[in-house]
Amino acid sequence: MKIALFNKLKFRSGVLVIALMTAFVSCDYEFELPEANSIADLTAPTANFSYASTSGDDDAWKTIKFSNLSASATDFSWDFGSGGTSTDKEPEFTFPDEGTYPVTLTASDANGQTGTKTLDVIVVQGPFQPIIIEPGFEDFMLDGGTGDGRDSWRNSDLGGVIQITGSPVTFGEQGAKLPTPAGDRIGYQEIVVEADQNYDLSFWYTMLAGSTDARLIVSVLGVTDNGGTFTSLDDVANNTLASVTVTDDTEPSVYLQQRLAFNSGENTMIAIFFTNGNVEGRLDDFTIDIGIAGAVPPSAGFAPTQSETDFLEYSFANSSTGATSFEWDFGDGNTSTDESPTHVYAEAAEYTVTLVATNDSNLSTTLTQTINILAPVSAAFTSQVDPNDYQTYSFMDASTGAASLLWEFGDGFQFTGMNPTHTYDQDGIYTVTLTATSITGNISVTTEELVVSQSFVVQVFNGNFDLYGTTAGCDGESTGDNADPWDMTPNSTIKDCDGNNIPSPYDPLWDNGALDSWLEAEYGDNSEQAGSTSDGNNGTRGGKLDEKGRRLYQVVTVQQGSTYTFSIDARHTADGITSEVFILNTEIADEVGINANLGADAAVDEYYAIPNNFATIADAYETHTFQFTASTNAIVIYVRNIDVVDGSAEAFFDNITITD
């Protein structure tokens, strides 16, 4: 099998490397059990590598350091195309002069299976043009025509992976989407540059209108100065070479172009990093060009923070780089030259804050942001059932900063005011919602589920995946904590609709760390917790399995010997992936038993394989039901799909219920 295609360009201080890749893979392995220190014969080794020049004297551009990216291999053989060879895993080699050299890596495993990759490397002196991979977030832009448009922009240590949008975009068919909450998802890509070189980074952006925190932040980070890939937001803040904050939300359907000039300093590797404020934003078409010689303007950046004790007081944290003096205009006639000032406004209103950052070359950059001052409010309440009437509840307000209160009892009735009493006409499970509003119109929402019944009622926690996610009272805010009731190792706290940490109601009920560890060892995924999706079957949130080790997991109290009906809405994004539902009568420590016996295992009260109907209904939701008889007083809802592939073959779930 022979594949010839263009590979991505690689650049480093003092060397331009333009690569043409020819890959050869041996596919004649046999179906035998692996020997010691080998891999299974079904997985042939693959050869892959990247490279960059070293730094040092004037001829350093001739010395190339190779980074080995091979998989399932134990031995390596290098041919540098000029008579030089090596068996090191990651060698350095000095080429004799400028020219094109076909560098070949042969990677082998202990069974003698091999994979080969050849790169035709052209080595010349700089200055050099850096390359951004997947700059427009289009699919199939990586080696071999692969990638989903975001694969080059991941760094799970700093935040979740960006989403992909098909509309609006500037060029091509896709762009990057950053949903709320602020900073939850990020883009990150390392690129090779030349040290002490000026560059211009350009991109296109847009964002939804009406947010109180309308900003997108794009930064350039010094990877070499940091000592390697960034793993914390503190390191990001401390190693920012340049940054730009864009705030124009006037035309959400129209993209605007922005340019950021920076000098690479001592860095031969930099990273592009971007994230958002509390606004849904989109980015597209990143480019980088060699800048003109001379001084580079400073970067202006700041973040406003409202005081917890005085809602009219704001502090402004300055994140500018390359600036030595600052001029602030707070939008109410007051100014400051402090680096990070604090200002108290006379009244609540909307203000435009302007920062002018200036460097020693008298070059300046201006940034404006709008703040809408709202008095803070936090909704909270407690409830108590009437000892003489199980259908009557008293509600006691515990909100702070509330000027008005709206109670919704979950059965269509409402009340405005303090501490209501409400009687339910029918038994059932009701979601009580309290909306507290401050004197400036700021809103806070809290909810509580009530089980109104004289007899036993099975309660599935957040079966619609909306609690602490996108509910009617959360103004579209999604914290991602709507999947926490389905986590086998719940956190001690979760975030409410306002983003505040509150005690988790699930943490005291179950914690299966043994199964969590087994899944990680078996599948190698970072988390067993189900993901959260905005594409639920009820117009709001849903649960998602997009990695082989993720599970839906919840312990539910039932009555032993009773027969129940289980219902779940499911959809699949590809054919041939099977979702499975287990009703377990105990918390298992591994899947060995259920894998061997499925529904016949002693730990399983019922097993149901959800049909994959993608071929007939595409990725639409379908409702699936089955009955089970509980053999204990507590069952575990356990849902898995070990065929899923992130981004291409995923399983989604919603509206999980258990009824008599």
N, C-alpha and C positions, 0 to 999 in steps of 0.2 A: 504493500500500500504506500503510495507516494503522494504527498500533499505539498504544493508549492504556493506560497502566498506571502504578502508583505507582513512583516512583523513590526511592532511598535519601535519608534526611534528611541535611542538611549543616548543621553548626553551627560557629561561630567566635566569639571574644570580641565581645560586643555585638550579635550578630545571630542570630536564629532563622530558618532557611530551610527551609520545608516545601515539597517539590517534587512537582508532578504533571507527568508527562512525556508529551508527545505527539511521536512520531517520524514523520518523513516521509522516505522514501528513493526517489529516482528510479531506476528499473530499466530505462530504455529506451536502454541503450548498445548499440553495434554491435560486431560481431566484426571488428575491424580491427587492424592492427599499431599500436602506440603511436608517437606522434610524440616529438620530442626533449623532455626534461624532463617527460614524462607517464608515466602508469602504463598497464599493459595494460588494454584495454577490459573484460576479464572481471572486474576488481576495481573496483567503484564506490566512491567516497569515502563514508565514514561520519562523521557529525558527533556529537561528544560533548564534554561539558565538566563540570567541577566548579567550586566557588566557595566563598569564605569572606570574612568581613569583614576589613578592615584594622584595625590598632591605632592608638591616638593619643588625640585629645581625646574629649569626651563624645559627639560626634555620629559617631564613627568607625564605629558599627554601620551607618550608612547607606551607607558606601563598600564596594563589593564588588569583590574581585579574582577574575577568572575564569581558571581553568586549562584550557587547550585539550587535549582528549584525542582529537581527531579522528584518523582514519587515512586514508592514501592521498589527502591533500588538500594543495593548495599555496596557496589563497586563502580568506579568511574574511570573512564579513559578519555583523555583530552588530546586532540590534535589541533595545533594552533595555525596550521596552514603555511608555516614558514620553516618547517623542519623541527619545531619544538613540540614536545609532548609532556604529559603529566598524568599521574594517577591520584593526585590530591583531590579531595572533595571540592574545595574552593581555592583554586590556585591563583597566583599572580603571574603575568607573563609580559615581558618587554618586547614589543615588536621592533624590527630593525629600522623602519622608516615609515613615511606615509605610504598608504596603499590599501588595497583590498585583500583581506585574509579570510579564507573559509575556515572558521573555527567549528570543530565537530566534537560533540560530547556523546559518548556511548555509555549508557547507564545499564547495569546488569543486576540481576538478583541471584540468590543462591541456587536457583534451579537452572541457571544459564540462559534465562530469557532476557532479551535486550530491547532497549529503545534508543533511538538515535536522533539527535537534532543538530543541524548545521546552520550556522548564521554567517553570511558573507558580510564581513565587517570592514567598512571604509574608515581609515584612521587619518585624520588631518587636524591641523591646528585650528583654534577658534578665531573670533568669537562664535558662539554656538547658540542655536535656536532650541530652546526647551520644547518638550512635547507634552501636552495634556491628553490623557487617554479618556475616551468617551466624553469629549468636551460638550457635546450636545445631547447627552443622555439617550442616544439612540441604541436600539437593540443590535446585536450581532456585530459589534465593532471590535471585539477582541480577537486574539489569535484563533484561527480556524473558524471564523464567523460565529463566535459565541458571545455570551453576555446579554443581560437584560437591560442595559443602559445605566445601571447604577453599581455594577460590580467593582468598578475602580474607585468608588467614592465611599467605601465602608471603613469605619473604625468603631467597633462595638464598645471600646473603653470610654469613648467620648459621648456616645448617644446612639439612638436607633437609626436604622438605615432610612434614607430618604424614600419618599414615594415617587412614582412616575405619573405624569399627567399627559394626556393627549390633546388638551385644549384648555387655555390657549397656549400656543407655542410660537417661537419666532422663526426657526428654521427646522426643516425635517418634520418628524411626526411626534416627537416626544420632548418633554422637559422635566425638570426636577420640581417636586412639590414638597413643601414643608408645612404640614398641618400643625394645629395647636395641640398641646400646650407649648409655651415658649421653651425653646432649647431642647425639646424632647428628641428631635431628630437632627442629624448633622450630616454634612458632606465633608469628606476628607480624602485628599489624594496627594501623595508625595511625588515630586518631579525633580529631575536632575537639572542643575543650573551651574553657571560659572561663578566662582567667588568674585566679590567686589565688582559686580556688574549691575547696571541699571536695567530694570524691566518694567513693562507696562502690562498689567493684567486687566482684561476687559471682560464684561459679562452683560447679559440682559436680564431684567427683572420686572416683576409686577407683584401686586398683593391685593387682597380684598380690602374694600373700603370700610370705614367705620370702627376700626379697632382703636382701643385706648393705648395700644403699644405697637403702633405700625412701624416696624423696622426689620430689615434684613441686614445681617452682619457678614461681610466677607473679609477674611484675614489671610495674611501670608505669614507662615510660621518658620522659624529657623530650626530645621531638623538636625543639622550638623551641630549647631550650638547646643541643642538640647541633649545630644548624645544618642539620638535614635528616635524611633517612632513615638509619638505622643500617647500617653496613657492616662492623663488626668487633665481636667479643665484648668487647674492651677498652673500646670506647665504651659498650657495654651496661652494663658494670660501673661505669664512671665517671659515667654519667648516669641511674642508677636513682633515681627519686623514692620508690618504695616497693616492697616485695617481701614475699611470704609463701611459706614452705616448709611443705608439708603432708606428713605422714609416716605417717598411719594406714593400715595395710594389713591390718587384722584381718578385714574382710569384703569380699573382692574383688568380690562380686556386688552390693554395696550402695553407692550413691553417697552421699557426704557433702557438705554445703554449707560453703563457706568465704567469708569476707568480708575485703576489704582496703580500709582507709580511706587516702586520700591527699589532699594538696593540690597543685593543678596548678602553683603558683608562678608564674613568668613565662611558662609555656608555654601557647600556644593550640593546640598539637598535641602529643598524647602517643601512645605506642604501648603496646599490651599485648603482652607477651613471655612465652612459657612453654616449658619444657623439662623433662627428667626426669633423675634419677639413674639408676643401673644397675638399673632396674626397669621393667617394662612398666606404663604408666599410662594412664588414660583421663580425659578432661575433657568437660564438656557444659554447655550453657545458661549462657553468660556474660551478665551484666546489669550496667549501670552506672546509678547513681542519684545525684542531688544530695545531698550530705551536709549535716548540720547545721553551723551556724557554731560556731567554737571550735577549740581545739587538737586536732590529729590524733595518735593514738597512733603510736609509732615502729614500724618494721618490724624484726623480728628474723630474722637469717639467718646461717648459718655452714656451712662445709664442712670435715669432718675429713680429714686426710691422714696416712697412716702413714709413719714414717721409713724410709728405705731402708737404714739401718745398724742400727737397733734396732727390731724389730717391736713392742715394747711402748711405744714413744714415738709420740705423736700431736701434731700441730699443728692448731690450730683457727683457720681463716681467717674472720674476722668480716666479714660482708657486710651488717650491719644499716644501716638508714638512719633519720635523725631521732633517734638516741639519743645520749646524752652519758655514760651510765654503764652498766656491765655486771656481771652476777653470774653466774659459772659454777659448775655442780655437775657434776663428772666421773663421778658414779655409783659411786665407790669410797670416798666419805667425804671427798674432797679438793675444795677450791673455789679460785676465783681471781676477781679483779676486773680483770685485765688485759683490754685490748681484744681481742687475738688471742693467747691463751696457748698454751704447749706443756706437755704433761703426760706423765709416764712412769708406766705402770701396773705394779703388782707382779707380776701374772700374767695369762696369756691367759684371757679370759672375755668374756661379753657385758655391756656397760655401757650405761646410759641417761644421755646427756649433756644437761644442761638449761642454756639461756641465757635470762636475764631482761634485756631491754634497756629502759632507762628514759630519758625525755627531760626537759627542763627544766621541763615542766609537771607532772612527777611521774606521767605516764602511762607504763605499761609493757606490754610484749608478751613472752610466753614461748614458746620453741621447744625441743622435745625431739627428739633423734635417738638411735637405737640404733647402737652400733658393736660388731661381733663381731670380736675380735682373733684373727687367724690369722697364723701364721708364714709368711713369703713363701717361694715355691719357684719355680724356673724349670727346665723340662725341656729337655734338649738331648742330642744324641748324634751320633756319626759312625759310618760303616759302611765295611767293606772286604771285597771278595770274595776267597775263597781262590784263590790262583794255580793250584792243582792241581785245583780243582773249582768250576766256575762257578755251581753251585747252592748253594754253602755260603758264608754271610756271617758275619763277626764284627762285633759291635756294641759300641762303646765309649761308656759313659755320660759325659756332660759337664754333667750337671745341677748346680744349686746349691741348697742348702737342702733336699735330698730326704732323708726318713727311710725311704721305701720306693719301689720301682720296679716297674711292671708293663709288660711288653713284649708287644705283640700283633703277630704277624708277617704278618698279612693272609691267611693260609691256614687259619685256625682254631686254630693253636697259640699258646700263651702261655708266658711265663716271668716269674718274680719274682726279682729279685736284680740283681747287677752284671754287666755285660759278657758277655752270652750269645753263643753261636754257634748258628746255625740252618741246617739244610739243607732246601731246598725239593724236593718230590717232582716237581713239574712246572714247565715254563717258563711264564712269564707276567709280568704287571705287578702288583706287590703293594704295598699301602700298609702300612708299618710304623709303629706307633703306640707311643709311650712316654708313660706316665702317671706323673708324679712327685708324691708326696704328702709334705707337710711334717709336722712333729711335732704340729701342731694340726689336721691334716686338710685343709689347703689343698691344692688340686690344680692342676697345670699339665700341659698336653698338647702334644706336638709330633709331627709326622708326616713321613715321607719315602717317596717312591715309588721302588721298586726294579724295574728291568727284568731279570728272570732269564731269560736266553736265550743259547744258544751261537751263534745266528744273529741276523739283524737283526729287530727288532720295532718297529713304528711306535708312537710314544708321543704321544698327545694330552694336553696338560696340562689337568688338572682338567676333563675332559669332563662330569662330573656336577655341577660348580659348587659342590662342598662344601668343597674345601680352603680353609682359613682362613676358613671360614664356619661354618654350623651342622653340625658333625659330632658323632658320638657322644661324642667326647672333649672337646667344647667346652662342655658343660653348657648347650646352647641358645644360647650366645653367637654373635652374628652381627656380624662386623666390616665387612661389605660388601666386603672385599677378595677375596672369592671370584670376582669378575668380572675381577680384574687379569690373569689369563692370557689374557683375550680382549680386551685393550686394545692398540691399535696403537701407542700411545706409553706403555709401561709406566713406572710410577714406579720410582725407585731403591730404595725400601723399601716393604714391605707390613707389615700388622699380623698377628701370629699370634693364636692363640686366646685368649691372655691380654691382648691389646691392645698388645703390645710391638712396636716397630719392628724388623724384621729385613731383611737384604738381599733384594731381589727376585730370584728365580731366572729371571725372564723378561726383565728389563731388559737383560742382556748379549746376548740372542738376536735381538731385532728392535726397530726404532724407526722408524716411518714418519710423520715429522712433516710431510712434504709432503702426504700424503693427508689427514692431520688438518686442515691449514690449508685444503685445497680443500673439504672437507666443511663446515667452519664458514662459509666464504664462500658456498657453494652453498645451504645450508639454514639458516644462522643459529643453529644450536643451540649450547649452551654446551659440549657434550662429545660426542665420537664414541664414548666407551666405553659398552659395554652396561651396563644397570642390573642390579641384583641383586633377586631376588624370593624370598620365603619359600615361594612356591607352586610348588615344583618337582615333578617327576613321580616322585621317589623319596622323598617325604616330607620333604625338607630344602630346600636352596636350588636356584635355577635362574637362568637368564639372561633378561633382559627388554629388548626394544626398544620404547620408548614415545615416542621423538622421531625425526623423519625422518632426522636425521643420525647416529644411533647405528648401530654395526656390531659384529658378532662378528668378531674378527680374531686369527688365530694362525698363526705359521709352524711347519710340521711337517716333520721330516726323513723322507724316504721313499727308495725305491730306484728310480732311473730305469728306465722300461720295465715296471715291475711293475704289475699290476692289483689294485686294492683295492676293498673295499666300505665305503662311507661310510654311517653311520647317525645319525639325529638324531630326538629326540622334540620335537614342536612342538604348540602350541595357539594359537588366536586368540580374542580376546574380542569380536569383531564380524565380520560378514560383509563380503566385498568387499575385504579387505586381504591382499595376496599377499606371502609371504616367499620370498626367493630365496637359494639356496646357489650360490656360485661356488667351484670348485677352481682357484685361480690358480697358474701356474707361475713367477710373478715378483711382486715387490711393486710395485703400480701407484701412480702419483702422483696420479691422478684417475680418475673413472668415465666419462670421455668415450668411451673405446673400448668398454668393456663395455656402456654404454648403447646404443651404435649397433649392436653386433653380438651382444650377449649371449654365447651359447655358441660363436659363430663367431669371436670375437675371438682374436687370437694369444696373448693372455695367459691364456686360459681353457682348462684341460684338460677341465672338465666344468661344465655348468650344469644346475640342477634347481630348478624352481618348486614350492614346497611347496603342495599343494592346500589351499584353505580350505574345510573341511567344517563350518563353524559352523552352517550351516542344518540339518545332520543330526545332529551330535553335540554341538552347543553349544560350550562352551569346554573340552572334554576333550582330553587329550593323545593324539596318534597318533604311531606310529613310522614314519619314512620312510627308505628305503634306496635307494641307487643305486651303480653301479660307475664307476670312473674308472681310466684308465691314466696314470701319472705320466710327464711328458715331461722332468722335471728331478729332481734329488735333494732338492729342497726345495719344498714346495707351501704355499700360503696358503689356509686355510679362511676364507671371506669370506661372511658372512650379513648380509642387509639386509632391510628392509621400509619402503619410502618412503611407504606409505599410512597409517602408524600415527598415532594421535591420543592424546596423554597423557590417561589417565584414562577413555577410552571405547573406543578401538580399539587394542589393544596385542597384541604377539606375544611368546610365552614359549617357551623352549627348555631342553632338558636331555639328558643322556646321549648326548653326541657321541662317536662312536668311529670308528676306521679299522682294519679288519682285512684280513688276506690273503684 
